């Protein structure tokens, strides 16, 4: 019985190592398949936050999507999805005050993320 467990354990360890290696290589090759193109960066009235409106494009098999991220003034927009609002149609933003941002979007938009508070900022959505 013990003679069967050792080869099985070695096989499982090798398969796990191969799986992790392939996953790492695929992540490395396809890491930059998506990209963000900043359309607008709007600092808050006090300058502590920045609202980034950008288009995220992940290649020929997907449509671009307009997205919104709210970050601290010293943070850069990374190559990742928006942290506040993601839709399939363009939208506009306006700071109402230091802690409130208004997002005006088309009611017929398909929304994928619609957070009401991010990084200490309240988001008000207006569908038109």
LINDADA-V355679 format. One record per residue. RES is the residue in three letters. PSI is psi in whole degrees, 0 to 359 (NA if undefined). Layout:
BEGIN
RES;PSI  RES;PSI
END
This chain:
BEGIN
UNK;315  UNK;331  UNK;334  UNK;329  UNK;318  UNK;310  UNK;324  UNK;317  UNK;317  UNK;317  UNK;315  UNK;319  UNK;316  UNK;316  UNK;319  UNK;316  UNK;318  UNK;315  UNK;313  UNK;323  UNK;314  UNK;317  UNK;315  UNK;315  UNK;318  UNK;318  UNK;321  UNK;316  UNK;318  UNK;10  UNK;324  UNK;24  UNK;332  UNK;154  UNK;154  UNK;134  UNK;110  UNK;125  UNK;321  UNK;138  UNK;123  UNK;111  UNK;149  UNK;163  UNK;322  UNK;351  UNK;6  UNK;332  UNK;161  UNK;132  UNK;121  UNK;122  UNK;127  UNK;161  UNK;129  UNK;127  UNK;127  UNK;31  UNK;184  UNK;336  UNK;357  UNK;155  UNK;156  UNK;159  UNK;132  UNK;136  UNK;164  UNK;134  UNK;140  UNK;122  UNK;162  UNK;155  UNK;332  UNK;4  UNK;143  UNK;150  UNK;117  UNK;169  UNK;73  UNK;172  UNK;160  UNK;149  UNK;5  UNK;306  UNK;134  UNK;129  UNK;179  UNK;358  UNK;157  UNK;161  UNK;169  UNK;159  UNK;156  UNK;129  UNK;127  UNK;326  UNK;186  UNK;332  UNK;12  UNK;128  UNK;134  UNK;130  UNK;121  UNK;122  UNK;163  UNK;127  UNK;334  UNK;359  UNK;146  UNK;122  UNK;139  UNK;336  UNK;138  UNK;71  UNK;147  UNK;351  UNK;129  UNK;129  UNK;41  UNK;10  UNK;130  UNK;135  UNK;126  UNK;128  UNK;133  UNK;114  UNK;129  UNK;NA
END
